[in-house]
């Protein structure tokens, strides 16, 4: 009876979690809100609740018949419960004033609004050099030209200090030089003279562009001025200036208000040495400049999604000035702590991440270690490495590249402003599905090295594993920066299967409907045989699997791995044979064309392939006469590796039809490595 009752209790908790998903999700702070819908009708809930109650009643009166009935009910519920919690969850961080997504009106979709502070909660979360605006915009701290950075440094974790017996000291008496009150002051007696000088330093609480430092005594004591001084800059993390760290020097100042102006420079800390033991005071030390903090970082906590989840699209909104950068990365994991903690064993430099009993060290264990702390690394058994930077141009939505299913996700934002040019992010929004359609799907492609730009026959193998409770999948989506040109067949364990294109074949996207893969087919290998082209080294063929019966939910990413012993790649990326030119296979649709308006041979198409561009290159396609004068600019823009077609209608830049004759067409590409061009001739006749 105890076993049956315990089982029923577990099922009741699962049922409650399915009916009331609020109880499954992480606790939210005061700045967050949740908008959700119960995913079952109230009638269904009543029926299931009554059914489970009857199970408990039967189990309480133990006899073999009742026990058998109870266990049958529990078995049936265990099959039904996973389906109750299927659904899409949309998380939004920031963007507090925005309406919820339209999809959130659907009963199968849950929307969760988070503040930046909530998302950064936990030991791994951090916010440095950032401020949050009223509408949830996250941006680096900006200092206007009239703001005294010394006064505001306390709020950023900085502030003034001095040295006493070779130790850094802080305190209320020293803080008076940055309190914004010119009637309070720092008396030299507070400081202990070092040689013939006393010193104070100021940590700005970040790196800022500084161009002016002002120091003065109380208004009623103008004679207590600083006559001789040296102003130093201190690199972050250092406590002593060097001889070449001097910003300015003075030996005979007679002005109570000492103003030190200099060429703007990025500073973290400054130190002012006063070359007199007595007869001076500092009422205020002021620091001015203008611009953003030079760098800022936001790191979320290891955010708990509640249970293993498929990771879908991520999108964001913000701005990025020309001279600034904003870099977004993600990683995902199975455990609440992404770190692995190491200690020295006492045998030379030998290290281990386990204690004497063989149990992995926790953060608490590591902090309690005395002298044998070694290092902290990422727990790569349970967490992925940080992803590559997401492309800012993909802000409308792009798949999360960190592997799933995972229960935890973490995000990192690096802001790199430049003076008055900055960047900010209004919100980040991402989508997850619970439970995933499979426990895990491994994938690999073959061949992994091809000739650039040439059509190649590929095989993409995937092996799904099901842990129980997953629905399975019947749709495959492959995407690439290369090009798909056709599909030959689909096989499962080498047997041909029926398939069809669920969407028209596109250059960079292939969507197939296949026979359903579920728990009954766990471990079987799905192979897609297709043709395509690759234009640059390291082109990834990313794949996701979907369940068409769950249309609102996100796909599950296929991970690199050993899907089948018949292929020896364990990767989803393809390399190319190096050593070829950037502009390849420049081809004209016709060497001669007649732009006379009769709709016959009125245009010429210039086709070319760009290879091995690291990111984008500035491309210009133009038409020139034989004297080298440009007649028409057909195209100018930033392109990635790929195949392109540009069309000329026989007209010049002014819109008039050009004179008959021979013309030169040219494709020119500018990259960080230099410039490359390819050209040919075309004839215009009438």
C-alpha positions as CSV (number, residue, x, y, z in Angstrom):
1,X,0.0,0.0,0.0
2,X,2.9,2.4,0.8
3,X,4.3,1.9,-2.7
4,X,1.0,2.6,-4.3
5,X,0.3,5.7,-2.1
6,X,3.8,7.1,-2.8
7,X,3.4,6.5,-6.5
8,X,0.0,8.3,-6.5
9,X,1.4,11.2,-4.5
10,X,4.2,11.6,-7.1
11,X,1.6,11.5,-9.9
12,X,-0.6,14.0,-8.1
13,X,2.4,16.3,-7.9
14,X,3.1,15.8,-11.6
15,X,-0.6,16.4,-12.4
16,X,-0.7,19.5,-10.3
17,X,2.5,20.7,-12.0
18,X,0.9,20.0,-15.4
19,X,-2.4,21.7,-14.5
20,X,-0.7,24.6,-12.7
21,X,2.7,25.2,-14.3
22,X,3.3,28.2,-12.1
23,X,4.6,25.8,-9.4
24,X,7.2,24.3,-11.7
25,X,9.0,27.5,-12.7
26,X,11.8,29.3,-10.9
27,X,10.8,31.8,-8.2
28,X,10.5,35.3,-9.6
29,X,11.6,38.5,-7.9
30,X,9.5,41.6,-7.3
31,X,10.5,43.0,-10.7
32,X,9.1,40.1,-12.7
33,X,5.7,38.9,-13.6
34,X,4.3,35.7,-15.2
35,X,1.4,35.5,-17.6
36,X,0.2,32.0,-18.1
37,X,-2.7,29.8,-19.1
38,X,-3.8,26.5,-17.6
39,X,-3.1,24.0,-20.4
40,X,-6.0,21.7,-19.7
41,X,-9.7,22.4,-19.5
42,X,-11.2,22.5,-16.1
43,X,-13.4,19.5,-16.9
44,X,-10.3,17.5,-17.7
45,X,-8.7,18.6,-14.5
46,X,-11.7,17.5,-12.4
47,X,-11.8,14.1,-14.2
48,X,-8.1,13.4,-13.6
49,X,-8.2,14.6,-10.0
50,X,-11.2,12.3,-9.3
51,X,-9.4,9.4,-11.0
52,X,-6.3,9.8,-8.8
53,X,-8.4,10.2,-5.7
54,X,-10.1,6.8,-6.4
55,X,-6.7,5.3,-6.9
56,X,-5.6,6.4,-3.4
57,X,-8.9,5.1,-1.9
58,X,-8.4,1.7,-3.5
59,X,-4.8,1.5,-2.3
60,X,-5.8,2.4,1.2
61,X,-8.0,-0.8,1.5
62,X,-5.3,-3.2,0.6
63,X,-6.2,-6.4,-1.2
64,X,-4.8,-7.9,-4.4
65,X,-7.7,-6.8,-6.6
66,X,-7.6,-3.2,-5.3
67,X,-3.9,-3.1,-5.6
68,X,-4.0,-4.3,-9.2
69,X,-6.6,-1.7,-10.1
70,X,-4.6,1.0,-8.4
71,X,-1.4,0.1,-10.2
72,X,-3.2,0.0,-13.5
73,X,-4.5,3.5,-12.9
74,X,-1.1,4.7,-12.0
75,X,0.4,3.1,-15.1
76,X,-2.2,4.8,-17.3
77,X,-1.6,8.1,-15.6
78,X,2.1,7.8,-16.1
79,X,1.5,7.6,-19.8
80,X,-0.8,10.6,-19.8
81,X,0.9,12.9,-17.4
82,X,3.9,13.9,-19.7
83,X,1.5,15.2,-22.3
84,X,-0.2,17.5,-19.8
85,X,2.8,19.8,-19.5
86,X,3.7,20.1,-23.2
87,X,3.9,23.7,-24.2
88,X,5.9,26.7,-25.2
89,X,7.4,29.2,-22.7
90,X,8.5,32.6,-23.8
91,X,10.9,34.4,-21.4
92,X,11.6,38.1,-21.8
93,X,14.3,39.9,-19.9
94,X,13.9,43.7,-19.8
95,X,11.5,45.6,-22.0
96,X,9.1,46.1,-19.2
97,X,6.7,48.4,-21.0
98,X,6.3,46.2,-24.1
99,X,3.1,44.2,-24.6
100,X,3.3,40.5,-24.2
101,X,4.0,38.5,-27.5
102,X,0.9,37.7,-29.5
103,X,1.6,34.0,-29.1
104,X,1.1,34.3,-25.4
105,X,-2.7,34.6,-26.0
106,X,-2.7,30.9,-26.9
107,X,-3.6,28.5,-24.1
108,X,-0.5,26.3,-24.9
109,X,1.9,29.2,-24.4
110,X,3.2,30.7,-21.2
111,X,4.9,34.1,-21.0
112,X,7.4,35.0,-18.3
113,X,8.6,38.6,-17.8
114,X,11.9,39.0,-15.9
115,X,13.9,42.0,-14.8
116,X,17.7,42.2,-15.5
117,X,18.3,41.9,-11.8
118,X,16.3,38.7,-11.4
119,X,18.0,37.1,-14.4
120,X,21.4,37.9,-12.9
121,X,20.5,36.4,-9.5
122,X,22.7,33.6,-8.2
123,X,26.4,33.1,-7.6
124,X,27.2,33.2,-11.3
125,X,25.3,36.4,-12.1
126,X,27.1,39.8,-12.4
127,X,26.5,43.3,-13.6
128,X,29.5,45.6,-14.0
129,X,29.5,49.1,-15.4
130,X,25.8,49.0,-16.3
131,X,22.6,50.8,-15.4
132,X,19.0,49.9,-16.0
133,X,16.6,52.5,-17.4
134,X,13.0,53.0,-16.4
135,X,11.7,50.9,-19.4
136,X,14.2,48.1,-18.8
137,X,16.9,49.2,-21.1
138,X,20.4,47.9,-20.1
139,X,23.2,50.2,-21.0
140,X,26.8,51.1,-19.9
141,X,27.1,53.9,-17.5
142,X,27.3,57.3,-19.3
143,X,29.1,60.2,-17.7
144,X,28.0,63.7,-18.9
145,X,30.6,66.5,-19.0
146,X,29.3,68.2,-15.9
147,X,29.2,65.1,-13.6
148,X,31.8,64.8,-10.9
149,X,32.9,61.2,-11.2
150,X,34.5,61.3,-7.8
151,X,31.1,61.8,-6.1
152,X,29.4,59.2,-8.2
153,X,32.2,56.7,-7.8
154,X,30.7,55.2,-4.6
155,X,27.6,54.0,-6.4
156,X,29.9,52.1,-8.8
157,X,31.9,50.4,-6.1
158,X,34.8,52.9,-6.2
159,X,35.7,55.8,-3.9
160,X,38.8,57.5,-2.4
161,X,41.5,56.0,-0.2
162,X,45.1,56.5,1.0
163,X,48.1,54.6,2.2
164,X,49.0,54.0,5.8
165,X,52.0,52.0,6.7
166,X,52.0,50.5,3.2
167,X,48.4,49.4,3.5
168,X,45.5,50.8,1.6
169,X,43.1,52.6,3.9
170,X,39.6,53.9,3.5
171,X,37.2,55.6,5.8
172,X,34.8,58.4,6.5
173,X,37.6,61.0,6.9
174,X,39.1,60.3,3.5
175,X,35.6,60.0,1.9
176,X,35.1,63.7,2.7
177,X,37.1,64.6,-0.4
178,X,34.4,63.2,-2.6
179,X,31.2,63.9,-0.7
180,X,30.2,66.9,-2.8
181,X,30.3,69.2,0.3
182,X,33.0,71.9,0.1
183,X,32.6,72.7,3.9
184,X,34.0,69.3,4.9
185,X,37.7,68.5,4.4
186,X,40.6,66.0,4.7
187,X,43.2,67.2,7.2
188,X,46.8,66.1,6.4
189,X,47.1,64.9,10.0
190,X,44.8,62.0,8.9
191,X,47.5,60.8,6.5
192,X,50.9,59.5,7.5
193,X,53.6,61.2,5.4
194,X,55.7,59.0,3.1
195,X,59.0,60.7,2.7
196,X,58.2,64.4,2.0
197,X,54.7,63.8,0.5
198,X,51.2,62.6,1.3
199,X,48.9,60.9,-1.1
200,X,45.3,60.1,-1.9
201,X,43.9,58.0,-4.6
202,X,40.5,57.6,-6.2
203,X,38.9,54.5,-7.8
204,X,36.4,55.7,-10.4
205,X,34.4,52.5,-10.2
206,X,35.1,51.8,-13.9
207,X,37.2,52.9,-16.8
208,X,36.1,56.3,-18.1
209,X,37.4,59.0,-20.5
210,X,38.8,61.7,-18.2
211,X,40.2,65.1,-19.1
212,X,40.2,67.2,-16.0
213,X,40.9,67.0,-12.2
214,X,40.1,69.8,-9.8
215,X,41.3,70.1,-6.2
216,X,40.5,72.9,-3.7
217,X,40.3,73.6,0.1
218,X,37.3,75.0,2.0
219,X,36.2,78.4,0.7
220,X,37.1,80.1,4.0
221,X,40.7,78.7,3.9
222,X,42.2,79.7,0.6
223,X,45.7,79.7,2.0
224,X,45.6,76.0,2.7
225,X,46.2,75.2,-1.0
226,X,48.4,72.5,-2.6
227,X,51.6,74.0,-4.0
228,X,53.5,71.0,-5.3
229,X,51.9,67.8,-6.6
230,X,52.1,64.9,-9.0
231,X,49.0,63.3,-10.5
232,X,49.4,59.7,-11.6
233,X,47.2,57.2,-13.3
234,X,46.9,53.7,-12.0
235,X,46.1,50.6,-14.1
236,X,43.2,48.5,-12.8
237,X,44.3,46.2,-10.0
238,X,47.6,48.0,-9.2
239,X,48.3,50.0,-6.1
240,X,51.6,51.7,-6.9
241,X,52.3,54.2,-9.7
242,X,55.3,53.9,-11.9
243,X,57.5,56.7,-13.2
244,X,55.9,56.7,-16.6
245,X,52.4,56.9,-15.1
246,X,52.5,60.6,-14.6
247,X,49.7,62.7,-15.9
248,X,50.8,66.1,-14.6
249,X,53.3,67.8,-12.2
250,X,53.4,71.1,-10.4
251,X,55.8,72.8,-8.1
252,X,54.7,76.3,-7.5
253,X,50.9,76.5,-7.6
254,X,49.4,79.7,-6.1
255,X,45.7,79.2,-7.0
256,X,43.5,77.7,-4.3
257,X,41.4,76.0,-7.0
258,X,43.9,73.7,-8.7
259,X,42.7,72.7,-12.1
260,X,44.6,70.0,-14.0
261,X,43.6,69.8,-17.7
262,X,45.0,67.1,-20.0
263,X,44.3,65.3,-23.2
264,X,41.3,62.9,-22.7
265,X,42.5,59.4,-21.6
266,X,40.8,56.3,-20.3
267,X,41.4,56.0,-16.6
268,X,40.4,53.5,-13.8
269,X,42.2,55.1,-10.9
270,X,44.2,58.2,-10.2
271,X,46.6,59.0,-7.4
272,X,47.5,62.5,-6.2
273,X,50.8,63.0,-4.4
274,X,51.0,66.2,-2.3
275,X,54.6,67.4,-2.0
276,X,54.2,69.1,1.4
277,X,53.6,67.6,4.9
278,X,51.4,70.3,6.2
279,X,49.7,73.6,5.5
280,X,47.2,72.1,3.0
281,X,43.8,70.5,3.0
282,X,41.4,69.0,0.4
283,X,37.7,69.9,0.6
284,X,36.9,68.3,-2.7
285,X,38.7,66.3,-5.3
286,X,36.7,66.4,-8.5
287,X,37.1,64.4,-11.7
288,X,35.5,65.2,-15.0
289,X,35.2,63.8,-18.5
290,X,32.5,62.7,-20.9
291,X,31.5,59.4,-22.4
292,X,30.6,55.8,-21.6
293,X,32.5,53.6,-19.3
294,X,35.0,51.8,-21.6
295,X,33.7,48.3,-21.0
296,X,30.8,46.8,-19.2
297,X,29.5,43.2,-18.7
298,X,26.3,41.5,-17.8
299,X,26.2,37.8,-16.9
300,X,23.0,36.1,-16.0
301,X,22.8,33.5,-13.3
302,X,22.5,29.8,-14.2
303,X,18.8,30.2,-15.0
304,X,16.7,27.2,-14.1
305,X,14.1,26.3,-16.8
306,X,12.4,23.9,-14.4
307,X,13.2,20.7,-16.3
308,X,15.2,19.7,-19.4
309,X,14.0,21.9,-22.3
310,X,14.5,22.3,-26.0
311,X,16.1,25.7,-26.7
312,X,14.5,27.6,-29.4
313,X,15.0,31.1,-30.9
314,X,16.5,34.1,-29.2
315,X,15.8,37.7,-30.3
316,X,16.7,41.1,-28.9
317,X,16.2,44.8,-29.4
318,X,18.7,47.6,-28.9
319,X,21.2,49.9,-30.6
320,X,24.9,49.7,-31.4
321,X,26.7,52.9,-32.5
322,X,29.3,52.7,-35.3
323,X,32.3,52.7,-32.9
324,X,30.8,50.5,-30.3
325,X,30.2,46.7,-29.9
326,X,27.7,44.6,-28.1
327,X,28.5,40.9,-27.9
328,X,26.0,38.3,-26.9
329,X,26.9,34.7,-26.0
330,X,25.1,31.8,-24.4
331,X,25.9,28.4,-22.7
332,X,23.6,25.7,-21.4
333,X,24.0,22.9,-18.8
334,X,22.4,20.1,-16.8
335,X,23.4,21.4,-13.3
336,X,22.9,24.5,-11.2
337,X,26.6,25.2,-11.0
338,X,28.6,25.5,-14.3
339,X,32.0,25.4,-12.5
340,X,34.4,22.6,-11.6
341,X,36.5,23.2,-8.5
342,X,40.0,21.8,-8.2
343,X,42.3,21.3,-5.3
344,X,46.0,20.3,-5.0
345,X,46.5,16.7,-3.8
346,X,49.8,17.5,-2.1
347,X,51.7,15.4,-4.6
348,X,53.6,18.0,-6.6
349,X,51.3,19.9,-9.0
350,X,48.7,17.1,-9.1
351,X,45.1,18.4,-9.0
352,X,41.7,16.8,-8.5
353,X,38.2,18.0,-8.5
354,X,37.1,15.4,-5.9
355,X,37.4,15.4,-2.1
356,X,39.1,12.6,-0.1
357,X,35.8,10.5,-0.4
358,X,35.8,10.8,-4.2
359,X,32.9,13.3,-4.3
360,X,33.1,16.3,-6.6
361,X,34.0,19.5,-4.8
362,X,31.2,22.2,-4.4
363,X,31.7,25.9,-4.2
364,X,31.3,25.7,-0.4
365,X,34.0,23.0,-0.3
366,X,36.3,25.0,-2.4
367,X,35.9,28.2,-0.3
368,X,36.6,26.2,2.8
369,X,39.9,24.9,1.5
370,X,43.0,26.4,3.2
371,X,46.2,26.5,1.2
372,X,45.5,23.9,-1.4
373,X,43.0,25.7,-3.7
374,X,44.0,25.0,-7.3
375,X,41.7,26.6,-9.9
376,X,38.1,26.9,-11.1
377,X,37.2,25.7,-14.6
378,X,34.0,25.1,-16.5
379,X,32.3,21.8,-15.8
380,X,32.4,20.6,-19.4
381,X,30.8,17.3,-18.5
382,X,27.6,19.1,-17.6
383,X,27.9,22.5,-19.3
384,X,28.7,23.6,-22.8
385,X,31.4,26.2,-23.5
386,X,30.3,29.8,-24.2
387,X,28.9,30.0,-27.7
388,X,30.4,32.2,-30.4
389,X,29.0,35.7,-30.6
390,X,25.5,36.0,-32.1
391,X,25.3,38.2,-35.1
392,X,23.7,41.6,-34.2
393,X,21.9,41.6,-37.6
394,X,20.0,38.5,-36.4
395,X,18.1,40.4,-33.7
396,X,14.7,39.5,-35.1
397,X,15.3,35.9,-34.2
398,X,17.9,33.2,-34.5
399,X,18.3,29.7,-33.0
400,X,20.1,29.4,-29.7
401,X,23.3,27.8,-30.7
402,X,24.0,26.3,-27.2
403,X,23.1,22.6,-27.1
404,X,19.8,21.3,-25.8
405,X,17.9,19.8,-24.2
406,X,19.2,21.4,-21.0
407,X,17.6,22.5,-17.8
408,X,19.9,25.6,-17.2
409,X,20.9,28.4,-19.5
410,X,23.2,31.3,-19.0
411,X,23.8,34.5,-21.1
412,X,26.6,37.0,-21.3
413,X,26.6,40.5,-22.7
414,X,29.8,42.4,-23.3
415,X,29.5,46.1,-24.0
416,X,32.4,47.8,-25.6
417,X,31.6,51.5,-26.0
418,X,34.0,54.1,-27.5
419,X,33.9,57.6,-26.0
420,X,30.5,59.1,-26.9
421,X,29.5,56.0,-29.0
422,X,27.7,53.3,-27.1
423,X,25.4,50.4,-27.2
424,X,22.3,49.3,-25.2
425,X,19.9,46.5,-25.2
426,X,16.2,46.9,-24.6
427,X,15.3,43.3,-24.0
428,X,16.3,39.7,-24.7
429,X,13.5,37.2,-25.5
430,X,14.0,33.4,-25.8
431,X,11.8,30.4,-26.2
432,X,11.9,26.9,-24.7
433,X,9.7,23.8,-24.9
434,X,9.1,21.2,-22.2
435,X,9.5,18.4,-22.5
436,X,11.9,18.0,-25.5
437,X,10.8,15.7,-28.4
438,X,13.7,13.4,-27.7
439,X,16.2,12.8,-24.9
440,X,19.1,13.6,-27.2
441,X,19.8,13.7,-30.9
442,X,23.4,13.3,-32.2
443,X,24.3,14.2,-35.7
444,X,27.2,14.1,-38.2
445,X,27.8,14.9,-41.9
446,X,30.0,13.3,-44.5
447,X,32.2,14.3,-46.4
448,X,33.8,16.9,-44.2
449,X,36.1,18.3,-46.8
450,X,35.0,19.4,-50.3
451,X,36.0,21.5,-53.2
452,X,34.6,25.0,-52.7
453,X,31.6,26.0,-54.8
454,X,31.3,22.5,-56.4
455,X,28.1,20.5,-56.0
456,X,28.7,17.6,-53.6
457,X,26.7,14.6,-52.5
458,X,26.4,14.6,-48.7
459,X,24.9,12.3,-46.1
460,X,23.6,13.7,-42.8
461,X,23.2,11.1,-40.1
462,X,21.1,11.6,-36.9
463,X,20.6,9.2,-34.0
464,X,17.9,10.0,-31.5
465,X,17.7,8.6,-28.0
466,X,14.5,8.7,-26.0
467,X,14.5,8.7,-22.2
468,X,10.7,8.4,-21.7
469,X,7.9,10.9,-21.9
470,X,9.1,12.6,-25.1
471,X,6.7,12.8,-28.0
472,X,9.1,12.0,-30.8
473,X,9.5,13.9,-34.1
474,X,8.5,13.7,-37.7
475,X,10.0,16.8,-39.2
476,X,13.7,17.7,-39.9
477,X,15.0,21.2,-40.6
478,X,18.5,21.6,-42.0
479,X,20.1,25.1,-42.3
480,X,23.4,26.2,-43.6
481,X,25.4,29.2,-44.9
482,X,26.2,27.1,-47.9
483,X,23.6,26.0,-50.5
484,X,21.2,23.1,-50.8
485,X,20.6,21.9,-54.4
486,X,18.6,18.8,-54.0
487,X,17.5,15.8,-51.9
488,X,18.0,12.2,-53.0
489,X,16.6,10.0,-50.3
490,X,16.0,9.4,-46.6
491,X,16.9,6.1,-44.8
492,X,16.4,4.7,-41.3
493,X,18.9,2.0,-40.4
494,X,19.7,1.8,-44.2
495,X,16.1,1.2,-45.2
496,X,14.5,3.6,-47.7
497,X,11.7,5.7,-46.2
498,X,9.0,7.9,-47.5
499,X,9.6,11.6,-47.3
500,X,8.4,14.9,-48.7
501,X,9.5,18.5,-48.8
502,X,7.4,20.3,-46.2
503,X,8.6,23.7,-47.7
504,X,9.9,24.5,-51.1
505,X,13.6,23.8,-51.3
506,X,15.6,27.0,-50.5
507,X,19.3,27.7,-50.9
508,X,20.0,27.7,-47.2
509,X,17.0,25.8,-45.7
510,X,15.8,22.2,-46.2
511,X,12.6,21.0,-44.4
512,X,11.6,17.4,-44.7
513,X,8.6,15.4,-43.4
514,X,9.6,11.9,-42.4
515,X,8.1,8.8,-40.7
516,X,7.7,9.5,-36.9
517,X,10.7,8.6,-34.7
518,X,9.7,7.8,-31.2
519,X,10.5,5.6,-28.2
520,X,9.9,2.5,-30.3
521,X,12.8,3.6,-32.6
522,X,15.3,4.8,-30.1
523,X,18.9,4.4,-31.3
524,X,18.0,4.0,-34.9
525,X,19.9,6.1,-37.4
526,X,18.2,8.5,-39.7
527,X,20.2,9.4,-42.8
528,X,19.4,12.2,-45.3
529,X,21.1,12.0,-48.6
530,X,21.3,15.4,-50.3
531,X,23.4,17.6,-52.7
532,X,24.8,21.0,-51.9
533,X,27.6,23.5,-52.1
534,X,30.0,24.9,-49.5
535,X,31.7,28.3,-50.1
536,X,33.9,28.7,-46.9
537,X,35.8,26.7,-44.5
538,X,33.9,25.5,-41.4
539,X,30.4,25.8,-42.9
540,X,28.0,24.3,-40.4
541,X,24.9,22.3,-41.4
542,X,22.7,22.8,-38.4
543,X,19.7,20.6,-37.9
544,X,16.6,20.6,-35.7
545,X,13.9,18.0,-35.2
546,X,10.2,18.9,-34.7
547,X,6.9,17.3,-33.8
548,X,4.2,18.4,-36.2
549,X,1.6,17.7,-33.6
550,X,3.1,20.4,-31.4
551,X,3.2,23.2,-34.0
552,X,3.7,26.1,-31.6
553,X,6.8,24.6,-29.9
554,X,10.4,25.0,-30.7
555,X,12.7,22.5,-32.4
556,X,15.3,20.4,-30.7
557,X,18.9,21.1,-31.8
558,X,20.9,18.2,-33.2
559,X,24.3,18.0,-31.4
560,X,27.7,17.0,-32.8
561,X,28.4,13.4,-32.0
562,X,28.9,9.8,-33.2
563,X,25.5,9.1,-34.8
564,X,26.7,6.0,-36.7
565,X,29.9,3.9,-37.0
566,X,29.6,4.2,-40.8
567,X,30.6,7.8,-40.8
568,X,33.8,9.0,-39.2
569,X,33.3,12.7,-38.7
570,X,31.4,13.3,-35.4
571,X,30.7,16.9,-36.6
572,X,28.2,19.0,-38.5
573,X,30.7,21.3,-40.1
574,X,32.4,21.0,-43.5
575,X,35.8,22.3,-44.6
576,X,37.1,23.2,-48.0
577,X,40.3,22.7,-49.9
578,X,42.2,25.9,-49.4
579,X,44.3,28.0,-51.8
580,X,41.6,29.2,-54.2
581,X,40.7,32.8,-55.1
582,X,37.8,34.7,-53.3
583,X,35.9,35.5,-56.5
584,X,35.2,32.2,-58.3
585,X,33.3,31.0,-61.4
586,X,32.5,34.4,-62.9
587,X,30.0,33.5,-65.6
588,X,27.9,35.6,-68.1
589,X,24.5,34.4,-69.2
590,X,25.4,35.7,-72.7
591,X,28.5,37.3,-74.2
592,X,26.3,39.4,-76.4
593,X,23.0,41.0,-75.6
594,X,20.6,43.5,-77.3
595,X,18.9,45.9,-74.9
596,X,16.4,47.3,-77.5
597,X,13.2,46.8,-75.6
598,X,11.8,43.8,-77.5
599,X,11.9,41.5,-74.4
600,X,14.3,39.2,-76.2
601,X,17.9,39.0,-74.9
602,X,17.4,42.5,-73.2
603,X,19.5,41.7,-70.2
604,X,22.7,40.0,-69.2
605,X,23.2,38.1,-65.9
606,X,26.5,38.1,-64.2
607,X,26.9,35.1,-61.9
608,X,29.8,34.6,-59.4
609,X,30.7,32.7,-56.3
610,X,32.5,34.3,-53.2
611,X,34.7,31.9,-51.3
612,X,36.4,31.9,-47.9
613,X,35.1,35.3,-46.7
614,X,35.7,35.5,-42.9
615,X,32.4,37.3,-42.1
616,X,31.6,39.8,-44.8
617,X,33.4,41.6,-47.6
618,X,32.6,44.9,-49.3
619,X,31.6,43.9,-52.8
620,X,31.2,46.1,-55.9
621,X,29.9,45.0,-59.3
622,X,30.3,47.5,-62.1
623,X,30.3,48.0,-65.8
624,X,33.1,50.1,-67.5
625,X,34.0,51.2,-71.0
626,X,37.3,50.3,-72.5
627,X,38.8,53.6,-71.3
628,X,38.2,52.5,-67.7
629,X,35.3,55.0,-67.0
630,X,32.5,53.5,-65.0
631,X,29.3,53.3,-66.9
632,X,27.0,51.6,-64.3
633,X,27.3,50.5,-60.7
634,X,25.2,47.4,-60.5
635,X,25.8,46.6,-56.9
636,X,27.7,47.7,-53.8
637,X,27.2,46.1,-50.4
638,X,28.5,43.7,-47.8
639,X,28.2,40.0,-48.7
640,X,29.2,36.7,-47.2
641,X,30.5,33.6,-48.9
642,X,27.9,32.3,-51.4
643,X,26.6,32.3,-54.9
644,X,25.2,35.6,-56.4
645,X,23.7,36.9,-59.6
646,X,23.6,40.6,-60.7
647,X,21.7,41.8,-63.8
648,X,22.6,44.6,-66.3
649,X,19.8,46.0,-68.5
650,X,22.2,47.8,-70.8
651,X,21.6,51.2,-69.2
652,X,24.1,53.6,-67.6
653,X,23.9,55.3,-64.2
654,X,21.9,58.1,-65.7
655,X,19.2,55.7,-66.9
656,X,19.9,55.9,-70.7
657,X,20.7,52.9,-72.9
658,X,24.5,52.8,-73.5
659,X,26.0,53.0,-77.0
660,X,26.7,49.7,-78.8
661,X,30.2,48.4,-78.2
662,X,32.4,46.3,-75.9
663,X,32.2,46.8,-72.2
664,X,34.1,45.4,-69.2
665,X,32.3,43.9,-66.2
666,X,34.1,43.7,-62.9
667,X,33.5,42.1,-59.5
668,X,35.7,43.6,-56.8
669,X,35.9,42.4,-53.2
670,X,37.6,44.3,-50.3
671,X,38.4,42.3,-47.2
672,X,40.7,42.8,-44.2
673,X,43.4,40.9,-46.0
674,X,43.3,43.1,-49.1
675,X,41.4,43.5,-52.4
676,X,40.6,41.0,-55.1
677,X,38.8,41.4,-58.4
678,X,37.7,39.4,-61.4
679,X,36.5,40.7,-64.8
680,X,35.4,39.9,-68.3
681,X,34.0,41.5,-71.5
682,X,30.4,41.8,-72.8
683,X,29.1,43.1,-76.1
684,X,26.1,45.4,-76.5
685,X,24.6,45.3,-80.0
686,X,21.3,46.5,-81.6
